[in-house]
């Protein structure tokens, strides 16, 4: 039975190549075609012996994923709707800024955590993506990028990365490796809704990847309404794990905070947020809520965002505001898949 070759580690592929009677160095050549030249077919690998290419075709899929549609926003953002087997769909996004080109990756088909402001979990959870399917996303994003270049990768698409820990970390190592996509670890961000054990595991990986935590509220009652995961892992458990992560890695944590009008956008919320983060090596990324169909949540005003940001900055907290991108192509997580399946 064939498997996605991107699920295979370099050493494992080298062993298979040798088993077939070819020099081990061909494994690195194959990886170069997959991850640096973004090949979609084994027959494109012109410096690989044709007999070895035939072996690869007989035993592996070069990719399990196909591009169903590509949407491009007026701001340059591209959203890829990708087709898997059994009529499943996932999304990946390409976000171009002045000095960076970021690929936003999904880690699951759907999501089991059902955050109120996110469309990813609106249809529930189907399954985890394999590491190879995650890497397929990177290949397609690179093929759509200017000069086929990605400078950054973020796991902020569909799904919870720590709910698919093994496959995500396997993909991260290929994304980072010099024989893979060769993107620096500090340019790779894993975003979590707040899974303490995942945060602790990442701290032990000896990887200098960035950790981003979706916070979105400063008390358990409000956070549990926005993020049901908080009922299982309340703020005290989450921040205990974050504290261990910072102590172990000596790395800064980014807190994502979706600002929703009338829910978490008051100065009282800003005061509690400042208290919660006091003494922690962190920064806050404010995200104006991007309305999702069927949600009753409302976006904040620009003035509200400026006031919230200024309050935190005057108290010594580093704050950025994420510019909303791709609104004209339903670029928020899960919106394209939801539109396709409706």
C-alpha positions as CSV (number, residue, x, y, z in Angstrom):
1,X,0.0,0.0,0.0
2,X,1.4,3.4,-1.0
3,X,2.1,6.1,1.6
4,X,2.9,9.8,1.4
5,X,6.6,10.1,1.0
6,X,6.6,13.2,3.1
7,X,5.6,11.0,6.1
8,X,9.0,9.3,5.7
9,X,12.1,10.5,7.6
10,X,15.4,11.1,5.7
11,X,17.2,8.2,7.4
12,X,14.3,5.8,6.7
13,X,14.2,6.8,3.1
14,X,17.9,6.3,2.9
15,X,17.5,2.8,4.2
16,X,14.9,2.0,1.6
17,X,17.0,3.4,-1.2
18,X,19.9,1.2,-0.1
19,X,17.6,-1.8,0.2
20,X,16.6,-1.2,-3.4
21,X,20.3,-1.3,-4.4
22,X,21.0,2.4,-4.9
23,X,23.5,4.7,-3.1
24,X,22.1,6.4,0.0
25,X,22.8,9.9,-1.3
26,X,19.8,9.6,-3.5
27,X,17.6,10.1,-0.5
28,X,18.9,13.6,0.0
29,X,18.4,14.3,-3.6
30,X,14.8,13.2,-3.4
31,X,14.3,15.4,-0.3
32,X,15.8,18.3,-2.2
33,X,13.2,17.8,-5.0
34,X,10.4,17.5,-2.5
35,X,11.2,20.5,-0.2
36,X,13.5,22.8,-2.0
37,X,12.3,22.4,-5.6
38,X,8.7,21.8,-4.6
39,X,8.2,18.8,-7.0
40,X,4.7,17.4,-7.3
41,X,5.7,14.3,-9.3
42,X,8.5,11.8,-9.0
43,X,9.1,11.9,-12.7
44,X,10.1,15.5,-12.4
45,X,13.2,14.5,-10.4
46,X,15.6,14.5,-13.4
47,X,18.8,13.7,-11.6
48,X,17.3,10.5,-10.0
49,X,17.8,7.3,-12.0
50,X,14.6,6.4,-13.9
51,X,14.5,3.0,-12.4
52,X,14.6,4.5,-8.9
53,X,11.8,6.9,-9.9
54,X,9.8,3.9,-10.9
55,X,10.4,2.4,-7.5
56,X,9.2,5.6,-5.8
57,X,6.0,5.7,-8.0
58,X,5.3,2.0,-7.0
59,X,5.7,2.6,-3.3
60,X,4.8,6.2,-2.5
61,X,2.6,9.1,-3.2
62,X,4.4,12.3,-4.0
63,X,1.5,14.2,-2.5
64,X,-1.8,13.3,-0.9
65,X,-3.3,16.8,-1.4
66,X,-4.6,18.7,-4.4
67,X,-5.4,22.4,-4.7
68,X,-9.2,22.7,-5.1
69,X,-9.3,26.5,-5.4
70,X,-7.1,29.5,-4.8
71,X,-8.6,32.8,-3.7
72,X,-6.6,36.0,-3.8
73,X,-7.6,39.1,-1.7
74,X,-7.2,42.7,-2.8
75,X,-4.5,43.0,-0.1
76,X,-2.5,40.2,-1.6
77,X,-3.4,37.5,0.8
78,X,-3.9,34.1,-0.8
79,X,-6.1,31.4,0.6
80,X,-5.8,27.8,-0.6
81,X,-8.6,25.3,-0.3
82,X,-6.9,21.9,-0.4
83,X,-8.7,18.6,-1.2
84,X,-7.8,15.4,0.6
85,X,-9.3,12.0,0.1
86,X,-12.9,11.2,1.1
87,X,-13.9,14.7,0.0
88,X,-12.2,16.4,3.0
89,X,-11.1,20.0,2.8
90,X,-8.5,22.0,4.7
91,X,-7.2,25.5,4.3
92,X,-3.8,27.2,4.1
93,X,-3.0,30.9,3.7
94,X,-0.2,32.9,2.2
95,X,0.3,36.3,3.8
96,X,2.7,38.8,2.3
97,X,4.1,41.7,4.2
98,X,6.9,44.2,3.6
99,X,9.7,42.0,4.9
100,X,8.1,38.6,5.3
101,X,6.1,36.0,3.5
102,X,4.2,33.8,6.0
103,X,2.6,30.5,5.4
104,X,-0.4,29.7,7.7
105,X,-0.9,26.0,8.2
106,X,-3.7,23.7,9.3
107,X,-2.9,20.7,11.5
108,X,-6.3,19.0,11.6
109,X,-9.5,18.5,9.5
110,X,-11.8,20.6,11.6
111,X,-11.2,21.2,15.3
112,X,-12.7,19.7,18.5
113,X,-12.3,22.9,20.6
114,X,-15.1,25.0,19.2
115,X,-13.9,28.5,20.1
116,X,-16.8,31.0,19.7
117,X,-14.9,33.4,17.4
118,X,-13.4,30.7,15.0
119,X,-15.1,28.9,12.1
120,X,-12.7,25.9,12.2
121,X,-14.7,24.0,14.7
122,X,-18.1,24.9,13.4
123,X,-18.4,21.5,11.6
124,X,-16.7,19.6,14.4
125,X,-13.6,17.5,14.3
126,X,-12.9,14.9,11.6
127,X,-9.3,13.8,12.1
128,X,-5.6,14.7,12.4
129,X,-3.5,15.6,9.4
130,X,-0.4,13.4,8.9
131,X,3.0,15.1,8.9
132,X,3.1,14.6,5.2
133,X,-0.2,16.3,4.6
134,X,1.0,19.3,6.7
135,X,4.2,19.4,4.6
136,X,2.1,19.2,1.4
137,X,0.5,22.5,2.5
138,X,4.0,24.1,2.7
139,X,4.8,22.9,-0.8
140,X,1.7,24.4,-2.3
141,X,2.1,27.7,-0.4
142,X,5.7,28.0,-1.7
143,X,4.6,27.3,-5.2
144,X,2.1,30.3,-4.8
145,X,4.6,32.6,-3.1
146,X,6.7,35.3,-4.9
147,X,9.9,33.7,-6.0
148,X,8.7,30.5,-4.3
149,X,9.9,31.8,-1.0
150,X,8.5,31.5,2.5
151,X,10.2,33.3,5.3
152,X,7.9,32.3,8.1
153,X,5.5,29.5,9.0
154,X,2.7,29.7,11.6
155,X,0.5,26.8,12.8
156,X,-2.6,29.1,13.1
157,X,-4.9,27.5,10.6
158,X,-7.6,24.9,11.2
159,X,-7.1,22.7,14.2
160,X,-5.2,22.6,17.5
161,X,-1.5,21.8,16.9
162,X,-1.0,20.2,20.3
163,X,-4.0,17.9,19.7
164,X,-1.9,16.5,16.9
165,X,1.4,16.9,18.6
166,X,3.5,14.1,17.1
167,X,2.7,14.9,13.5
168,X,3.1,18.6,14.0
169,X,6.5,18.3,15.6
170,X,7.6,15.8,12.9
171,X,6.6,18.4,10.3
172,X,8.3,21.2,12.2
173,X,11.6,19.4,12.1
174,X,11.4,19.0,8.3
175,X,10.4,22.6,7.9
176,X,13.4,23.6,9.9
177,X,16.0,21.1,8.6
178,X,18.7,22.1,6.1
179,X,17.6,19.0,4.0
180,X,14.0,20.1,4.3
181,X,12.5,23.6,3.8
182,X,15.3,25.1,5.9
183,X,13.2,27.8,7.6
184,X,14.8,29.0,10.8
185,X,13.2,27.7,14.0
186,X,12.6,31.2,15.3
187,X,10.5,31.8,12.2
188,X,8.2,28.9,13.0
189,X,5.3,29.6,15.4
190,X,3.0,27.1,17.0
191,X,-0.2,28.5,18.3
192,X,-2.3,26.7,20.9
193,X,-5.7,27.3,22.5
194,X,-4.1,26.4,25.8
195,X,-3.1,22.7,26.3
196,X,-0.8,22.6,29.3
197,X,0.8,19.3,28.6
198,X,1.5,20.3,25.0
199,X,3.2,23.5,26.3
200,X,5.3,21.4,28.7
201,X,6.3,18.9,26.0
202,X,7.4,21.7,23.6
203,X,9.6,23.1,26.4
204,X,11.5,19.8,26.4
205,X,12.0,19.6,22.6
206,X,15.1,21.8,22.5
207,X,13.6,23.7,19.6
208,X,13.8,27.5,19.4
209,X,10.3,27.7,17.8
210,X,8.0,30.5,18.9
211,X,5.0,29.7,21.2
212,X,1.8,31.6,20.8
213,X,-1.1,31.1,23.3
214,X,-4.7,32.1,22.5
215,X,-5.8,33.9,25.6
216,X,-8.8,36.1,24.6
217,X,-10.1,36.6,28.1
218,X,-8.8,37.4,31.6
219,X,-11.2,35.5,33.8
220,X,-12.3,31.9,33.7
221,X,-16.0,32.7,33.3
222,X,-15.5,34.8,30.1
223,X,-12.8,32.6,28.7
224,X,-14.9,29.5,29.2
225,X,-17.7,31.1,27.1
226,X,-15.3,32.0,24.3
227,X,-13.1,29.0,24.6
228,X,-14.6,25.7,26.0
229,X,-11.1,24.3,26.5
230,X,-10.9,26.6,29.5
231,X,-13.4,24.4,31.4
232,X,-10.8,21.6,31.3
233,X,-7.7,23.8,31.6
234,X,-8.6,26.9,33.5
235,X,-6.3,29.9,33.7
236,X,-4.3,28.9,36.7
237,X,-3.4,25.5,35.1
238,X,-2.5,27.2,31.8
239,X,-0.3,29.9,33.4
240,X,1.5,27.3,35.5
241,X,2.5,25.5,32.3
242,X,3.5,28.8,30.6
243,X,5.6,29.7,33.6
244,X,7.4,26.4,33.4
245,X,7.9,26.9,29.6
246,X,9.5,30.3,30.1
247,X,11.7,29.1,32.9
248,X,12.9,26.1,30.9
249,X,13.4,27.8,27.5
250,X,14.1,31.4,28.5
251,X,11.9,32.3,25.5
252,X,9.2,34.9,25.2
253,X,5.6,33.9,24.8
254,X,3.1,35.7,22.6
255,X,-0.5,36.0,23.8
256,X,-3.1,36.2,21.1
257,X,-6.1,38.3,22.3
258,X,-9.1,38.5,19.9
259,X,-10.8,41.8,20.9
260,X,-14.6,41.3,20.9
261,X,-16.9,44.3,21.4
262,X,-18.8,44.1,24.8
263,X,-17.1,40.9,25.8
264,X,-13.4,41.5,26.6
265,X,-12.6,45.0,25.3
266,X,-13.1,47.2,28.4
267,X,-10.4,48.9,30.4
268,X,-11.3,46.6,33.3
269,X,-10.3,43.7,31.0
270,X,-7.0,45.5,30.2
271,X,-6.3,46.0,33.9
272,X,-6.8,42.4,34.6
273,X,-4.7,41.4,31.6
274,X,-1.8,43.6,32.9
275,X,-2.1,41.9,36.3
276,X,-2.2,38.4,34.8
277,X,1.0,39.0,32.7
278,X,3.0,40.9,35.3
279,X,6.6,39.7,35.5
280,X,6.2,37.3,32.6
281,X,8.5,37.4,29.5
282,X,5.8,38.0,26.9
283,X,4.1,40.2,24.4
284,X,0.4,40.7,23.5
285,X,-1.0,40.5,19.9
286,X,-4.3,42.2,19.8
287,X,-6.6,40.9,17.0
288,X,-9.7,42.8,16.1
289,X,-12.5,40.3,15.8
290,X,-13.1,39.2,12.2
291,X,-16.9,38.4,12.0
292,X,-17.8,34.9,11.2
293,X,-21.1,33.9,9.6
294,X,-23.7,32.7,12.1
295,X,-21.8,34.3,15.0
296,X,-23.4,37.0,17.1
297,X,-20.1,38.4,18.2
298,X,-19.2,42.0,17.1
299,X,-16.0,43.6,16.0
300,X,-14.6,46.4,18.2
301,X,-14.0,50.0,17.0
302,X,-10.6,51.2,15.9
303,X,-10.7,53.7,18.8
304,X,-11.3,50.9,21.3
305,X,-8.3,49.0,19.9
306,X,-6.1,52.1,20.2
307,X,-7.3,52.7,23.8
308,X,-6.7,49.1,24.9
309,X,-3.3,49.0,23.3
310,X,-2.2,52.3,24.8
311,X,-3.3,51.3,28.3
312,X,-1.1,48.2,28.2
313,X,1.9,49.9,26.7
314,X,1.8,52.6,29.4
315,X,2.2,49.8,31.9
316,X,5.2,48.3,30.2
317,X,3.7,45.5,28.1
318,X,4.8,45.0,24.5
319,X,1.7,45.1,22.3
320,X,1.1,44.7,18.6
321,X,-2.1,44.8,16.6
322,X,-2.6,42.2,13.9
323,X,-3.9,43.8,10.8
324,X,-6.9,42.1,9.4
325,X,-6.1,40.4,6.1
326,X,-8.1,38.7,3.4
327,X,-11.6,39.7,4.6
328,X,-12.9,39.8,1.1
329,X,-12.0,36.1,0.5
330,X,-13.2,34.7,3.9
331,X,-9.6,34.3,5.1
332,X,-10.5,33.7,8.8
333,X,-9.8,30.1,9.9
334,X,-12.3,27.6,8.6
335,X,-14.5,30.0,6.6
336,X,-13.7,28.7,3.2
337,X,-14.2,25.1,4.2
338,X,-17.5,26.1,5.9
339,X,-18.6,27.8,2.7
340,X,-17.7,24.8,0.6
341,X,-19.6,22.4,2.8
342,X,-22.7,24.4,3.2
